[in-house]
Amino acid sequence: MRHIFEYENFEGKQISEDLAYHTENGISLLESVFRIESESWLSLVNEAREAFHSGQINLTDDEIWLIGTDVGQKGIYEGVEVLLDVPFVEVDEINEAQYRGKKVNLNRPFRTPSGPRKFAVYTKNEKGNIVKVGFGEPGMRVNNADPKKSRSFRKRMRCETPGPKWKPRWWSCNVGRYAKLLSLSSSRPW
């Protein structure tokens, strides 16, 4: 389903030229003309969220997933305004830790060619301990670019509530965020 949009206004506010351009040209929020995390992209997502919740536009399942996150929202952390959630963006800083006497990077998934799972990641559990989380079935493909398969996977894995970051389900549901690291062909979310 593509966007359906009332162009006059919503809640007394004119629609931005950016949202109108994306809507008229059938450009998804996930394939935006703006760089992800740029102020223009964040404004576009916030405006689309507001328009969707007021019933003015319809979004695809992937776009509904996106506006369901905290993308575009900001909070105060130690007196500094920070973005709450920006999926797909790789963290530039490397968080190193020790796991069984070996230095590892935290929250950077990798392929496991000989492991019992397709991917693995080192992360901290609820007690602050470093754990290795394996996820993904070896021999299976990540078909997150196919909307029908994507919907089926999200429903089967209950991705609307993926649980904590130290559980395999969280990583499986958010594999699209790390497409570049994992050499996946699509960075679309499930």
Buried (B, 14 or more C-beta within 10 A) or exposed (E): EEBEBEEEEBEEEEBBEBBEEBBEEEBBBBEBEBEBBEEEBBBBBBBBBBBBEEEBBBBBBBBEBBBEBEBBEEEEEEEEEEBEEBBBEEEEEEEEBEEEEEEBBBBBBBEBEEBEBBBBBBBBEEEEEBBBBBBBEEEEEBBBBEBEBBEEBBEEBEBEEBEEBBBBBBBBBBBBBBBEBBEBEBBBBB
